[in-house]
Structure formats: C-alpha cells, structure tokens
Amino acid sequence: MMLDILAGGILGEVIVVALIAAVLFIVFKLSSMVLKLVVGIIVNSIAGVIAMLLLNYLFNMGINVGVTTLIPTAIFGLPGVGTIIILKLLGVPV
C-alpha cells in the first residue's frame, strides 16, 4: 500500500519536486559564491595594476612595466604590487 502511494501518487511527485528544488538551490548558492570570488579577484587585479602605474608615475619608482611585473600584479593584485616594491627597495632588479 505504501509503495503504491510513493510510486505513482501525489506524494511521489512532491518528493521529486522537493529534491529538484533542493538541488537547484544548492547549485545557485554555489554559483553565486564562485561569482563573488571571481569578481573579487578581478577587482583586486585591476586595483593592483592601477596602483603600480600610479606609484610608478607619482613617485617615479623606476618599476619596469613588463611581463615580470604585470603577471604577479594581475594574479595577486595589491599584495603583488607590495612585493614588487619591497623587492625594488631591496635592490632586486624587477
């Protein structure tokens, strides 16, 4: 009797709809977290590149804008710029 209700009745349809809703909720929640992470990384990278260019222009830091400085800045953002500045002040050619 109970198997007949679950197999073809309204209760079975409600369970399927509830499971689909739960899966969709989890997928949307995870995708929004990933989107926030990606947007944060992009903003940090853009801020890093802008900071490096402004520091180079305003304070004449002498940092060469090339592949060796843009890749760490684009990947790490502001911490990458800080590392490049510390290396430059310690005399390491960057």
Phi, psi and omega in degrees: 000312181293323179293327178294322179292318181288327186287318187225002185270186181294325180298321177297319179293322179294319179296317179297315179296320179295319178295318178297318179296320179295317179296316179297320178298315180295317180297315180293323179295315179294320181292327178289326177294318179295319179297318178297320179295315181295317179297320178297318179294318180295317179296318179296320179294316179295318178298322178296315180295317179296318180297319180296317180293320179293317178297320179293322182281314186284318185253004178049056183290340180076025178276123178288128178272100181211193183297321184290341177255328182285327180294309177297326179292319180290326181281312187259346178073227183297321175297328176295320177296317178300318178295318179296320179294317179297317178298319180295318180290334178276356175095007178281126181290122178238000000 
